[in-house]
Amino acid sequence: APAPAAPVASTPAGADAMPSPMPGNILRVLVNVGDTVTENQPLMILEAMKMENEIVAAKAGVVAGIHVKEGQVVNPGDALITIN
């Protein structure tokens, strides 16, 4: 039997997408595409090793794409979000 398909991201990720710093599970996404964010603003909550880690904006800008969904498992380096 074929393997189940991986979850589909909301938009394709470009090279400028913020990567996941560690493996874990996306608990909550705190922003939407089109939102204006400030540097160090929390964007999502990543659960890793039973700890909740805030993923914060590396720069100020507008959310151009969210590449994960709540409940999705991510690996280090996976694209999370793009801010322009």
N, C-alpha and C positions, 0 to 999 in steps of 0.2 A: 504494500500500500504506500502511496506517496506521503511524504512528510507534510504536516500541516503548514500552511503558509504563515510567514511572519506577519505581525500586525503592520498595517499600512499606516505610514505617517500622514499627517494632514497636508503637508507640502514637502516636496523634495528638498533635501538639505544641500546647500552649497558649501564651498570651502571655507566660508566665513562664519559658519554655524558654531555656536559654543559647544565644545565637547563635554561629555560626561567625565567628571574627575575620578569616578570609581564605579564599580559594578553595584547595582541595586535595583530597587523597584520605585517607579514614579508614584508617589502617594497623591499629590495634588499639584495641579497647574494653577498658578495664581494670577496669570495675565492672559489676555486674548490677543489675537492678531489685530494690529492697528493701534494697540495701546501705546502711549508714550511712557517710557520708563526712565528712571534716573540711575546713575551709577550706584552700585551696591544695593539696589532695590531687590527684594526677594522675588524670584520668578517661578520657582517650583520647589517642592519638597521631595527629596530623594531619600528613601529608606535604605540604609546599608548597615549590616551587622546589628540590626535591631535599634539603630539610632536614626533619628530624623535629621537630615542635613539640608539646610537651605542652599539652593543654587541661586546666586545673586548675579545681577547684570554686571558685566565687565565694563560696560560703557553706557552712557546715556543715548537714547535714540527711540526709534519706533519699532515695535515687534513686527517683523516682516514674515516670520514663519515659526510655527511650533511643530517640531518633528517627532514628538512623542505624545502618548496619551496616558491618562491615569490608569494605573495597573500594569503598565508595560515594564518589562525587565530590560535594563540597559547594561551595556558593558563599557569599560573605560574607553573613551574616544568616540563613542556613539554621539551623533549630532542630537542636541537637545532643542536649541532655539536659535533663531537668527534675529539680530537687532541691527537695523540700518540707521 
